Structure formats: C-alpha cells, structure tokens
C-alpha cells in the first residue's frame, strides 16, 4: 500500500510538470563522494560483475506465485556470452525508442542504459511479445509491467516506459532508505532486484533483496554496460 501511494504521488509530480527532487536528487543519486563521475547517471560502467564461471545465486531458478511460474521473458540460465549476443541484437530495436528512453531517463535522473537493459532483459525490446503481452498474458509492455499495476499508455509508449522507470526509481529509493550505509552500487543492485520482485508481484522478505536471485541484476547490468557503449 505504501509503495502504491508513493507511486501515485510521484506520478502526480510528473504529470503536473514539477521535477520531483525529493525522490530523485536526495534518494536515488549516490552521495558525491561515492559517485564514479557525474551527478546523475554514471553508475553502470563502474559496476563490477562476477567473472565468467562464478556461481550466481538464483541462476536457473523460476518463481512460483499462485501456482504460476514467474520468470523474465529472457531465460535465467543464459551466461555472459549469451547476454552479450542478445544485447547486440536488441540494440538495433532499441534505436526506435532511444528518444523516449532518454527523455524519461533525464526526467527521472536515471541512466538511460539501465532502462534499455530492462527492456532487453524482460521482452527483448518487444521481440518476444504478442500485441504487448508475454506468452502467458500476465505481463504487458516493453518493460513487462504486471497486471496488478494500472496501465499507463500503450505497450511500447513513452507513458509505459515512464511508469515502469518510475517504479524502478521507487524501488531504489526503498532500498536506500532501508540500507543507508550500503555502498551506492549495492543499493542500485538491490533496487533492480526489488523492481523485479514488485513487477512479478513477489513479496521480498530478505534483508538483501538480491539474496534469492542475483542473476537478474547481473544480467541487467551487463546489458546496460553494453548499451552504454552504444550511446544510451
């Protein structure tokens, strides 16, 4: 309920044209002394990832909720080489959405490469969707919003990108508020894992939201690092 209220407040700020400093500058952006470079979204390229062959928690696991299997549209079992191969194909489709991605990212003070990476991870930038829906018709849109969220715009619209990116911002805020002493990179990873759980309508009870599944965050970050090098 608190998350839904925060999302409503945040969307009200955005729709009224007010820049939501409370949410983005104070809570999402790491303190200046912890930033790798610039103040808004320089994070992705500075993040370190497990090397090839290292174990990753949650790899290959699917989620079960209400008797239904929950997983990203992209297979959880893919390794770094497959992640790069699919990212290479997805960057072509991402060009169609480059302007709205960057506009949303600028308004929310997010890295556009991170938004692009979630599109790639969740739907292969629409490749795996049928009229915007996943195969089971449980999730909708480029960033695969669960049906328990009220829809904003069409499946590949800027409104959809904005809604899901706003949920990501709130997820990062939530982790930062709960763990103010964590490093900025751990907070960002935790925010990505929390976003994934919220989009799947999964309750997170662990102290670290990535405890059950660190693969999702690692895959998203790998994709974001690739897209960053291609102008996102």
VOLOTOR-328657 format. One record per residue: x negated, y negated, z negated of N, C-alpha, C, O in turn; residue in one letter. Coordinates in steps of 0.001 Angstrom, whole numbers, padded with zeros to 6 digits. Layout:
residues N
     neast    nnorth       nup    caeast   canorth      caup     ceast    cnorth       cup     oeast    onorth       oup   r
         X         Y         Z         X         Y         Z         X         Y         Z         X         Y         Z   a
...
end
This chain:
residues 232
     neast    nnorth       nup    caeast   canorth      caup     ceast    cnorth       cup     oeast    onorth       oup   r
   -000828    001201    000000    000000    000000    000000   -000866   -001256    000000   -000598   -002193    000752   x
   -001930   -001282   -000860   -002807   -002436   -000905   -003480   -002670    000439   -003639   -003809    000878   x
   -003874   -001577    001085   -004518   -001691    002408   -003553   -002285    003412   -003946   -003138    004209   x
   -002273   -001848    003394   -001283   -002358    004335   -001032   -003840    004104   -000868   -004596    005062   x
   -000998   -004273    002824   -000795   -005687    002514   -001966   -006512    003031   -001772   -007578    003614   x
   -003200   -006009    002811   -004385   -006715    003290   -004381   -006826    004800   -004735   -007871    005346   x
   -003984   -005759    005486   -003924   -005775    006946   -002917   -006802    007422   -003176   -007525    008384   x
   -001746   -006876    006746   -000717   -007846    007117   -001244   -009266    006934   -001053   -010117    007802   x
   -001911   -009525    005799   -002459   -010858    005542   -003497   -011226    006585   -003523   -012354    007077   x
   -004341   -010282    006916   -005400   -010540    007881   -004830   -010827    009261   -005291   -011739    009947   x
   -003830   -010054    009673   -003208   -010285    010971   -002481   -011625    010998   -002416   -012272    012043   x
   -001935   -012049    009858   -001277   -013349    009777   -002286   -014469    009987   -002006   -015443    010687   x
   -003480   -014325    009370   -004544   -015314    009574   -004902   -015415    011045   -005031   -016512    011589   x
   -005062   -014261    011686   -005500   -014244    013080   -004438   -014846    013988   -004754   -015655    014860   x
   -003168   -014452    013790   -002091   -014935    014653   -001857   -016430    014491   -001392   -017089    015421   x
   -002180   -016979    013299   -001987   -018409    013075   -003151   -019237    013600   -003106   -020467    013604   x
   -004202   -018534    014047   -005355   -019244    014586   -006396   -019608    013553   -007411   -020220    013887   x
   -006163   -019240    012299   -007127   -019548    011244   -008234   -018507    011219   -007966   -017306    011268   x
   -009461   -018959    011146   -010569   -017998    011080   -010648   -017436    009667   -010798   -018198    008713   x
   -010549   -016131    009515   -010437   -015520    008192   -011782   -015397    007486   -012327   -014298    007376   x
   -012320   -016512    007008   -013634   -016489    006372   -013666   -015581    005152   -014669   -014914    004895   x
   -012579   -015556    004408   -012547   -014759    003183   -012901   -013318    003452   -013600   -012687    002660   x
   -012424   -012792    004566   -012626   -011376    004842   -013934   -011100    005561   -014582   -010088    005297   x
   -014332   -011982    006464   -015430   -011624    007344   -016771   -012184    006901   -017754   -011444    006869   x
   -016847   -013456    006561   -018141   -014005    006192   -018576   -013544    004809   -019750   -013231    004613   x
   -017670   -013496    003855   -018071   -013175    002500   -018185   -011683    002248   -018982   -011257    001411   x
   -017400   -010882    002959   -017319   -009481    002591   -017907   -008521    003605   -018353   -007438    003225   x
   -017925   -008874    004872   -018415   -007933    005875   -019887   -008161    006165   -020658   -007205    006243   x
   -020287   -009417    006327   -021661   -009706    006702   -022569   -009473    005506   -022298   -010016    004434   x
   -023630   -008694    005639   -024549   -008460    004536   -025213   -009753    004090   -025309   -010697    004875   x
   -025678   -009814    002834   -026404   -010997    002372   -027592   -011291    003284   -028173   -010361    003844   x
   -027966   -012561    003448   -029021   -012926    004392   -030320   -012165    004189   -030994   -011807    005155   x
   -030675   -011913    002915   -031949   -011239    002681   -031933   -009780    003113   -032989   -009157    003223   x
   -030735   -009222    003361   -030639   -007827    003761   -030399   -007670    005259   -030376   -006550    005769   x
   -030218   -008785    005965   -029940   -008705    007395   -031210   -008434    008193   -032262   -009001    007895   x
   -031121   -007573    009204   -032270   -007355    010065   -032626   -008588    010892   -033806   -008843    011130   x
   -031614   -009370    011343   -031942   -010549    012151   -030906   -011642    011976   -031028   -012447    011053   x
   -029869   -011706    012845   -028936   -012829    012828   -027767   -012585    011885   -027606   -011468    011394   x
   -026925   -013622    011610   -025963   -013520    010522   -024706   -012723    010791   -024010   -012363    009842   x
   -024381   -012429    012045   -023062   -011840    012282   -023101   -010363    012610   -022516   -009570    011872   x
   -023755   -009958    013670   -023707   -008540    014023   -025021   -008035    014614   -025069   -007668    015788   x
   -026083   -008014    013816   -027350   -007493    014323   -027637   -006087    013831   -028739   -005573    014023   x
   -026648   -005459    013194   -026901   -004280    012369   -027311   -003046    013155   -028230   -002336    012748   x
   -026654   -002778    014264   -026656   -001445    014856   -028052   -000946    015211   -028403    000187    014882   x
   -028841   -001762    015867   -030154   -001299    016309   -031106   -001070    015146   -032101   -000360    015294   x
   -030816   -001661    013986   -031694   -001496    012828   -031398   -000227    012034   -032182    000160    011167   x
   -030285    000414    012324   -029899    001593    011547   -030753    002796    011911   -031076    003016    013078   x
   -031112    003566    010898   -031854    004805    011094   -030878    005973    011079   -029906    005972    010324   x
   -031144    006970    011920   -030279    008140    012015   -031090    009400    011781   -032306    009398    011972   x
   -030417    010505    011361   -031138    011772    011208   -031750    012191    012532   -031161    011975    013591   x
   -032924    012786    012473   -033579    013257    013682   -032872    014460    014258   -032069    015102    013581   x
   -033170    014768    015509   -032562    015913    016176   -032891    017187    015411   -034047    017431    015066   x
   -031880    017990    015151   -032080    019249    014460   -031834    019165    012970   -031716    020196    012307   x
   -031751    017934    012414   -031467    017821    010999   -030008    018147    010752   -029146    017922    011601   x
   -029754    018679    009574   -028375    019016    009231   -027582    017749    009024   -028110    016744    008549   x
   -026298    017800    009385   -025400    016677    009201   -024130    017193    008559   -023508    018135    009050   x
   -023751    016569    007459   -022562    017014    006757   -021347    016875    007647   -021182    015879    008352   x
   -020509    017876    007605   -019246    017790    008317   -019333    018155    009766   -018308    018168    010447   x
   -020516    018458    010281   -020649    018753    011704   -019872    020003    012054   -020041    021058    011443   x
   -019011    019862    013059   -018229    021006    013495   -016942    021200    012732   -016164    022102    013043   x
   -016702    020358    011728   -015502    020551    010932   -014324    019812    011550   -014481    018736    012127   x
   -013156    020401    011422   -011926    019712    011794   -011136    019479    010521   -011333    020180    009529   x
   -010243    018502    010542   -009444    018181    009375   -008059    018791    009520   -007517    018867    010623   x
   -007490    019224    008407   -006136    019744    008427   -005279    018871    007532   -005596    018686    006356   x
   -004222    018344    008061   -003312    017488    007322   -001893    017848    007720   -001545    017808    008900   x
   -001068    018201    006730    000308    018606    007002    000359    019738    008023    001252    019787    008868   x
   -000615    020648    007934   -000621    021812    008811   -001135    021545    010201   -001098    022434    011052   x
   -001622    020324    010460   -002092    019982    011800   -003598    019729    011772   -004122    019151    010820   x
   -004270    020155    012796   -005709    019922    012893   -005941    018478    013295   -005320    017968    014227   x
   -006859    017816    012565   -007190    016428    012862   -008653    016334    013259   -009526    016770    012509   x
   -008925    015786    014397   -010304    015530    014788   -010327    014447    015854   -009309    014121    016464   x
   -011488    013914    016054   -011665    012926    017105   -011448    013591    018455   -011632    014800    018593   x
   -011058    012801    019450   -010873    013356    020792   -012165    013965    021305   -012146    014908    022096   x
   -013286    013424    020854   -014579    013964    021268   -015013    015011    020262   -014873    014804    019057   x
   -015539    016136    020737   -015898    017256    019872   -016892    016862    018795   -017870    016163    019062   x
   -016632    017317    017572   -017523    017049    016457   -018840    017802    016580   -019812    017444    015915   x
   -018894    018828    017408   -020065    019690    017427   -021160    019196    018365   -022213    019826    018460   x
   -020936    018091    019053   -021918    017600    020020   -023138    017039    019307   -023013    016358    018289   x
   -024331    017331    019849   -025558    016811    019294   -025950    015499    019935   -025229    014984    020789   x
   -027107    014939    019525   -027544    013641    020049   -027647    013585    021568   -027306    012567    022169   x
   -028112    014661    022198   -028252    014652    023660   -026900    014529    024344   -026764    013793    025322   x
   -025899    015240    023841   -024563    015156    024424   -023934    013797    024147   -023234    013250    024999   x
   -024181    013252    022962   -023676    011919    022649   -024208    010912    023663   -023445    010089    024170   x
   -025499    010962    023966   -026066    010025    024935   -025511    010270    026332   -025239    009322    027068   x
   -025342    011529    026695   -024820    011841    028029   -023420    011270    028219   -023126    010685    029261   x
   -022557    011435    027221   -021198    010903    027340   -021203    009378    027264   -020405    008722    027933   x
   -022093    008814    026458   -022185    007356    026380   -022590    006768    027727   -022095    005711    028117   x
   -023480    007441    028432   -023901    006978    029758   -022717    006908    030722   -022624    005989    031536   x
   -021821    007881    030624   -020631    007865    031480   -019621    006825    031007   -018965    006172    031819   x
   -019501    006678    029696   -018484    005783    029144   -018801    004313    029373   -017886    003494    029458   x
   -020077    003963    029475   -020420    002551    029623   -019835    001977    030910   -019564    000778    030980   x
   -019638    002804    031920   -019024    002344    033168   -017574    001938    032916   -017135    000882    033372   x
   -016828    002777    032187   -015426    002457    031885   -015322    001272    030930   -014352    000516    030985   x
   -016301    001106    030067   -016265    000012    029096   -016338   -001357    029761   -015855   -002339    029197   x
   -016929   -001440    030941   -017050   -002745    031604   -015683   -003387    031822   -015560   -004611    031807   x
   -014672   -002575    032022   -013314   -003091    032219   -012826   -003848    030989   -012018   -004771    031100   x
   -013319   -003454    029813   -012834   -004027    028555   -013870   -004926    027889   -013700   -005323    026736   x
   -014927   -005243    028602   -016030   -005983    027986   -015589   -007342    027450   -015965   -007714    026338   x
   -014806   -008079    028214   -014384   -009414    027774   -013505   -009342    026527   -013808   -010025    025549   x
   -012410   -008532    026514   -011620   -008470    025280   -012396   -007907    024095   -012191   -008347    022963   x
   -013283   -006945    024332   -014093   -006405    023230   -014922   -007521    022599   -014959   -007662    021377   x
   -015582   -008307    023436   -016453   -009354    022909   -015655   -010483    022266   -016116   -011109    021311   x
   -014460   -010741    022789   -013632   -011788    022194   -013159   -011366    020805   -013220   -012151    019858   x
   -012689   -010129    020688   -012262   -009614    019387   -013448   -009572    018426   -013328   -009971    017267   x
   -014584   -009091    018908   -015778   -008991    018060   -016195   -010358    017535   -016564   -010493    016368   x
   -016135   -011367    018390   -016516   -012713    017964   -015569   -013229    016884   -016012   -013825    015902   x
   -014272   -013003    017063   -013296   -013479    016088   -013420   -012772    014746   -013179   -013371    013698   x
   -013798   -011494    014782   -013874   -010704    013550   -015294   -010605    012999   -015514   -009982    011960   x
   -016245   -011208    013681   -017648   -011138    013264   -018113   -009685    013169   -018767   -009287    012205   x
   -017764   -008914    014179   -018210   -007527    014295   -019171   -007400    015469   -019199   -008249    016359   x
   -019947   -006341    015459   -020799   -006052    016605   -019926   -005476    017718   -019275   -004454    017501   x
   -019887   -006094    018905   -019074   -005538    019995   -019482   -004115    020361   -018648   -003327    020808   x
   -020750   -003783    020175   -021199   -002419    020469   -020539   -001407    019543   -020332   -000256    019926   x
   -020206   -001830    018325   -019543   -000930    017381   -018107   -000648    017818   -017641    000487    017724   x
   -017408   -001675    018294   -016057   -001478    018819   -016104   -000556    020033   -015301    000369    020152   x
   -017045   -000815    020929   -017195    000027    022122   -017493    001467    021742   -016993    002395    022376   x
   -018304    001658    020712   -018678    003009    020290   -017489    003790    019760   -017378    004992    020006   x
   -016596    003123    019035   -015410    003815    018527   -014490    004190    019680   -013885    005262    019661   x
   -014374    003327    020682   -013594    003682    021876   -014173    004932    022540   -013433    005821    022960   x
   -015479    004987    022626   -016146    006127    023249   -015957    007389    022423   -015657    008453    022966   x
   -016129    007274    021127   -016009    008430    020240   -014590    008973    020216   -014383    010186    020252   x
   -013620    008085    020155   -012239    008513    019939   -011541    008976    021216   -010791    009951    021181   x
   -011767    008308    022324   -010972    008620    023522   -011790    008690    024803   -011231    008827    025891   x
   -013123    008597    024680   -013972    008491    025872   -013513    007312    026737   -013482    007380    027966   x
   -013158    006224    026035   -012696    004989    026673   -011498    005279    027580   -011420    004795    028709   x
   -010573    006078    027059   -009322    006365    027750   -009331    007590    028630   -008270    008019    029082   x
   -010489    008172    028891   -010590    009307    029811   -009753    010494    029348   -009174    011199    030174   x
   -009682    010721    028049   -009008    011904    027521   -007549    011657    027162   -006912    012516    026554   x
   -007012    010499    027528   -005660    010136    027118   -004644    010362    028235   -004975    010331    029420   x
   -003408    010587    027825   -002275    010723    028737   -001300    009602    028424   -000573    009660    027432   x
   -001284    008584    029270   -000463    007393    029008   -000752    006807    027632    000152    006328    026946   x
   -002005    006848    027243   -002419    006261    025976   -002423    007209    024796   -002915    006855    023725   x
   -001879    008421    024968   -001750    009371    023857   -002807    010458    023935   -003272    010824    025015   x
   -003182    010973    022746   -004040    012146    022723   -003218    013377    023089   -002007    013279    023285   x
   -003857    014517    023181   -003195    015732    023651   -002014    016120    022774   -001002    016608    023276   x
   -002137    015904    021464   -001065    016286    020544   -000056    015169    020313    000926    015355    019594   x
   -000296    014003    020925    000570    012829    020789    000690    012388    019329    001758    011987    018866   x
   -000417    012474    018633   -000481    012000    017254   -001192    010656    017153   -000963    009893    016214   x
   -002060    010371    018127   -002836    009143    018106   -002667    008414    019431   -002402    009019    020471   x
   -002829    007085    019360   -002490    006246    020509   -003586    005214    020752   -004115    004620    019812   x
   -003913    005014    022003   -004766    003905    022393   -006241    004229    022485   -006688    005309    022099   x
   -006984    003270    023005   -008422    003434    023203   -009148    003808    021923   -010091    004599    021946   x
   -008709    003238    020804   -009365    003493    019528   -008573    004471    018673   -008879    004667    017497   x
   -007554    005085    019270   -006784    006178    018665   -006174    005823    017307   -006520    006396    016274   x
   -005255    004856    017349   -004502    004467    016165   -003473    005529    015842   -002739    005975    016724   x
   -003414    005937    014581   -002428    006927    014141   -001023    006332    014201   -000851    005115    014132   x
   -000030    007198    014328    001350    006736    014496    001921    006098    013239    002966    005451    013314   x
    001269    006255    012074    001810    005624    010867    001516    004127    010819    002059    003421    009969   x
    000665    003632    011720    000450    002195    011848    001423    001631    012880    001636    002229    013935   x
    002011    000474    012567    002884   -000176    013535    002058   -000586    014747    000961   -001120    014586   x
    002561   -000348    015960    001769   -000639    017159    001699   -002134    017457    002646   -002877    017199   x
    000572   -002557    018000    000404   -003918    018493   -000115   -003823    019921   -001279   -003485    020136   x
    000735   -004117    020893    000313   -004131    022282    000202   -002753    022899    000424   -001735    022244   x
   -000150   -002745    024190   -000303   -001502    024927   -001546   -000741    024512   -002368   -001246    023748   x
   -001682    000468    025014   -002748    001361    024553   -004148    000853    024881   -005103    001187    024179   x
   -004286    000046    025942   -005610   -000474    026287   -005636   -001997    026268   -006447   -002619    026954   x
   -004748   -002595    025481   -004630   -004050    025438   -005603   -004656    024425   -006152   -003962    023569   x
   -005795   -005952    024548   -006620   -006664    023568   -005972   -006632    022192   -006667   -006613    021176   x
   -004636   -006625    022157   -003938   -006547    020866   -004261   -005240    020146   -004478   -005228    018935   x
   -004290   -004146    020896   -004643   -002853    020298   -006085   -002875    019784   -006360   -002419    018674   x
   -006992   -003401    020589   -008394   -003476    020180   -008528   -004321    018921   -009282   -003979    018010   x
   -007789   -005429    018875   -007836   -006311    017713   -007285   -005623    016467   -007866   -005736    015387   x
   -006168   -004911    016613   -005569   -004244    015459   -006524   -003212    014862   -006746   -003190    013652   x
   -007082   -002368    015712   -007957   -001305    015210   -009264   -001872    014673   -009799   -001365    013687   x
   -009777   -002908    015302   -011007   -003532    014810   -010770   -004219    013474   -011655   -004243    012619   x
   -009583   -004775    013293   -009217   -005372    012012   -009183   -004310    010918   -009634   -004551    009798   x
   -008651   -003144    011241   -008636   -002037    010279   -010068   -001637    009925   -010356   -001312    008773   x
   -010959   -001659    010907   -012368   -001356    010640   -012970   -002382    009683   -013684   -002015    008750   x
   -012688   -003659    009909   -013190   -004711    009024   -012704   -004487    007599   -013485   -004589    006652   x
   -011425   -004186    007442   -010876   -003951    006110   -011505   -002730    005458   -011713   -002709    004245   x
   -011808   -001718    006255   -012463   -000528    005715   -013861   -000872    005200   -014269   -000396    004141   x
   -014592   -001696    005949   -015918   -002123    005499   -015797   -002975    004238   -016574   -002815    003297   x
   -014816   -003882    004225   -014564   -004697    003027   -014327   -003823    001808   -014859   -004076    000727   x
   -013518   -002791    002003   -013145   -001901    000905   -014377   -001224    000309   -014519   -001140   -000911   x
   -015260   -000744    001174   -016478   -000079    000698   -017404   -001080    000015   -017994   -000770   -001020   x
   -017536   -002261    000576   -018406   -003273   -000038   -017900   -003689   -001408   -018691   -003897   -002328   x
   -016569   -003812   -001552   -016007   -004195   -002846   -016207   -003091   -003880   -016449   -003366   -005055   x
   -016105   -001846   -003434   -016240   -000714   -004348   -017696   -000436   -004703   -017997    000049   -005794   x
   -018595   -000749   -003774   -020019   -000437   -003973   -020879   -001658   -003635   -021607   -001640   -002643   x
   -020805   -002713   -004444   -021550   -003937   -004127   -023065   -003769   -004181   -023792   -004579   -003606   x
   -023554   -002737   -004857   -025003   -002539   -004970   -025580   -001686   -003842   -026798   -001549   -003733   x
   -024730   -001118   -003015   -025230   -000318   -001894   -025962   -001213   -000900   -025676   -002407   -000810   x
   -026894   -000647   -000162   -027544   -001383    000917   -026533   -001651    002027   -025521   -000958    002135   x
   -026814   -002665    002854   -025864   -003041    003899   -025612   -001897    004875   -024498   -001737    005373   x
   -026666   -001088    005154   -026468   -000021    006130   -025593    001088    005567   -024801    001685    006296   x
   -025731    001371    004264   -024868    002392    003663   -023431    001896    003586   -022497    002674    003778   x
   -023246    000609    003308   -021899    000043    003290   -021258    000132    004668   -020074    000443    004787   x
   -022037   -000141    005701   -021498   -000065    007061   -021116    001363    007416   -020042    001601    007968   x
   -021997    002325    007099   -021670    003727    007344   -020401    004122    006591   -019514    004772    007145   x
   -020328    003721    005321   -019143    004031    004527   -017887    003426    005112   -016819    004037    005066   x
   -018008    002207    005670   -016863    001572    006309   -016401    002322    007540   -015199    002448    007779   x
   -017350    002827    008329   -016994    003612    009515   -016281    004894    009104   -015281    005271    009716   x
   -016790    005568    008069   -016146    006802    007596   -014764    006519    007022   -013836    007302    007224   x
   -014622    005403    006307   -013321    005036    005752   -012337    004712    006865   -011172    005101    006792   x
   -012789    004009    007890   -011944    003727    009056   -011434    005032    009662   -010245    005170    009945   x
   -012334    005979    009855   -011962    007265    010453   -010910    007974    009607   -009960    008543    010144   x
   -011077    007940    008296   -010115    008588    007407   -008756    007895    007465   -007721    008560    007514   x
   -008755    006564    007460   -007488    005834    007493   -006757    006063    008809   -005533    006196    008822   x
   -007487    006111    009906   -006857    006338    011200   -006282    007743    011303   -005351    007978    012073   x
   -006827    008675    010538   -006303    010035    010517   -005321    010272    009386   -004882    011401    009169   x
   -004964    009192    008648   -004038    009300    007521   -004555    010302    006492   -003791    011097    005944   x
   -005866    010251    006238   -006511    011149    005289   -006908    010349    004058   -007529    009293    004180   x
   -006558    010841    002872   -006943    010192    001631   -008414    010481    001335   -008862    011623    001432   x
   -009153    009445    000976   -010563    009602    000627   -010692    009535   -000884   -010390    008508   -001492   x
   -011136    010621   -001490   -011277    010684   -002941   -012738    010644   -003381   -013027    010337   -004538   x
   -013665    010953   -002466   -015074    010979   -002826   -015589    009570   -003104   -015075    008590   -002565   x
   -016614    009486   -003953   -017248    008205   -004224   -017868    007646   -002950   -017781    006448   -002681   x
   -018493    008518   -002171   -019045    008130   -000876   -018135    008685    000212   -018030    009903    000355   x
   -017469    007820    000988   -016518    008310    001999   -017160    009152    003092   -016454    009836    003834   x
   -018494    009116    003209   -019173    009933    004220   -019578    011306    003687   -020157    012104    004425   x
   -019283    011595    002415   -019691    012880    001840   -019114    014057    002612   -019802    015051    002839   x
   -017845    013945    003017   -017200    015067    003709   -017588    015140    005178   -017537    016211    005783   x
   -017974    014010    005752   -018211    014002    007195   -019114    012833    007567   -018632    011727    007812   x
   -020407    013071    007608   -021335    012019    008026   -021543    012031    009538   -022082    011078    010101   x
   -021115    013111    010197   -021360    013215    011636   -020635    012113    012401   -021195    011538    013335   x
   -019404    011816    012018   -018625    010815    012743   -019372    009485    012771   -019536    008880    013830   x
   -019824    009034    011599   -020532    007753    011531   -021817    007797    012346   -022132    006840    013053   x
   -022565    008896    012257   -023811    009003    013018   -023556    008968    014521   -024304    008338    015269   x
   -022494    009649    014962   -022163    009662    016380   -021762    008270    016859   -022186    007829    017927   x
   -020942    007580    016062   -020528    006221    016415   -021744    005302    016497   -021861    004506    017428   x
   -022643    005411    015531   -023818    004533    015517   -024733    004820    016707   -025264    003889    017312   x
   -024921    006092    017050   -025740    006426    018228   -025161    005796    019495   -025890    005243    020318   x
   -023846    005889    019634   -023194    005302    020801   -023359    003783    020799   -023654    003175    021828   x
   -023162    003184    019624   -023291    001728    019524   -024701    001275    019887   -024872    000260    020563   x
   -025704    002015    019446   -027082    001662    019794   -027305    001731    021305   -028008    000897    021875   x
   -026707    002719    021937   -026832    002844    023395   -026139    001674    024088   -026714    001047    024978   x
   -024886    001376    023676   -024130    000304    024326   -024770   -001063    024072   -024680   -001960    024910   x
   -025411   -001214    022922   -026083   -002482    022620   -027154   -002771    023659   -027360   -003922    024044   x
   -027824   -001743    024105   -028887   -001920    025101   -028332   -002234    026495   -029073   -002616    027400   x
   -027017   -002066    026649   -026381   -002349    027939   -025463   -003573    027859   -024511   -003699    028630   x
   -025757   -004454    026934   -025109   -005759    026942   -023924   -005930    026021   -023301   -006992    026030   x
   -023585   -004928    025222   -022459   -005076    024295   -022947   -005565    022935   -022143   -005750    022021   x
end
